[in-house]
Amino acid sequence: MNWMTLLVRIGIFLIILLIGFLLGPATRNVIEKMARNAQDKGVYTFMGSMASNSIKLIAFIIALSSIGVDTTVLVGAFSALGVGLSLALKNNMANVAGGMQILLTRPFKVGDYISVAGTQQMYEGTCTAIEIMYTSLVTYDNTMIIVPNSTLIENVVTNYSDKPYRRMVITIPVALQTDTALACREFAAVASAVPNVLTTPALSCILSGYNADGTAAVLKLYAYATFDNYWNVLYGINNAIQVRRKELGIDQPQTSVRITEPVQPESADDNQK
């Protein structure tokens, strides 16, 4: 083999690698663009990540074969290497399996607001991508969180976007002298007038109990409140109740302060007696 042939083969090797490493990300971008109008974008992001890595690996094998490397031996070597890596990187393989399980069982999808109980803390945010190894979440304060897929599979995941209707329980402290029947009736009336609050099931208002300072009216209701507008609905109800409370003159419980006389220590003379 002369120098010219060697340079040609090296050039072909580099060109194939370049094509593979350009075609892989380009394929991923095309697949993710297809997900713009899809309901479940997680499938597309997972497929895009898988396709990009697969194309790069295939290009690498073809490039090696172009310079005379026996690809059958190479495939066998990759198989043995894969077994070794799967044992050494079992946690990463668990993440890959977890990503596939998420896509098959679909406990959540891209765009859902979820929370997951990790080993040390709670993670929550809007799912933006489901990758081979991890899932990306954006928190309410616009911070990116990368959660391993195995964490999502092994722990309890709460999907706040799955149900459009939410149950709200609002506790309203009132003084003992309050006409509780009137208060409950008025609180339920103003709450039902708030946008997105449902009248079916009907609102209910009960007394939670008594103590020396006052009592509390507990308002229970259902509202059409997705994660995007949940807090707006809750704040709207609280504001309406507070305005009506002032109009009716319903007071807050007055916390009583009890003062006890301190116990006087015995004097030395008393102890001697």
Summary of the structure (lengths in Angstrom):
residues: 273
radius of gyration: 32.3
end to end distance: 117.5
largest distance: 118.4
contacts: 749
relative contact order: 0.09
helix: 49%
strand: 21%
